[in-house]
Amino acid sequence: MTALPVLYSFRRCPYAMRARMALWISGTVCELREVKLSAKPPEMLAASPKGTVPVLVLPDGEVIDESLAIMRWALARHDPEHWLAGDDHALIDLIDGPFKHHLDRYKYPDRYQHEPGIDRIDHRGECLAILSDLNFRLSDRAQLLGERRSLTDIALLPFVRQFASTDRLWFDAQPIPYVQDWLEDHLASPLFRQLWASSRRGRRAMRRCSSGLRRPSPLPPSAGWLSQPLRTCLRERVGRGDGSAAPA
Ligand SMILES: N[C@@H](CCC(=O)N[C@@H](CS)C(=O)NCC(=O)O)C(=O)O
């Protein structure tokens, strides 16, 4: 059987989420290994000593250990929704940089007690200011860069979700209706919902692996991890007997 890329991931990690959504839409079949951040597998650390997820290890040994690089790699292989046409580095940097800085201090104030000055409510306000700009942007279009979702929407989504879920009642009461609708629509999409089902399968596979029962197996063609066109493609190839799974 053809070796699959291995993705080390953590279910609730926003970086891993965006990488997984790009892999999924690109139809890239991976072996998903859900890890515990407190007990990272030695083979993941050997591949990427910096110890963050996501990490994608390709069959030829190449390692991609930055979420945006994984997204761009996957979409360069196959980009059925033309996400790469919407790769807005400035907007992504705004969320990965200042927004994430304030989000961490709003969500995990205990971790930043040593930092003098502003408190978590101020950090929440800084995030809201950034989301207000996104709200303005979304006032005349369905997605951040136009009418169709793009790499930028998907790269930002898990962080906006994390901010919203820190205090959902407060978030829902803020005057950012376009951001709220955008978030709801994305969270309800099959693309986002498949993340949870495939994570459960990935965790079960890792438990079987660490208990010595068997190696983690690639997610089956029926898994939500695979896109519908790819599932069809897989069935066809399996039917032909070559068993290969990578999209063109
Ligand atoms: N710049 C990295 C950041 C990844 C990252 O920080 N992931 C977190 C989990 S959300 C992590 O693995 N942290 C290491 C740890 O908590 O031990 C990327 O985009 O992939």
The ligand as an ORCA input file, in Angstrom:
! r2SCAN-3c Opt
* xyz 0 1
  N       3.391     28.818     14.136
  C       2.909     27.489     14.436
  C       2.228     27.539     15.814
  C       1.695     26.178     16.259
  C       1.397     26.151     17.755
  O       1.810     27.043     18.513
  N       0.685     25.092     18.183
  C       0.486     24.931     19.596
  C      -0.839     24.230     19.905
  S      -2.230     25.259     19.464
  C       1.539     23.998     20.156
  O       1.816     22.981     19.570
  N       2.146     24.349     21.285
  C       3.146     23.517     21.896
  C       2.794     23.105     23.284
  O       1.763     23.558     23.820
  O       3.542     22.322     23.857
  C       1.989     27.017     13.322
  O       1.377     27.864     12.659
  O       1.896     25.801     13.065
*
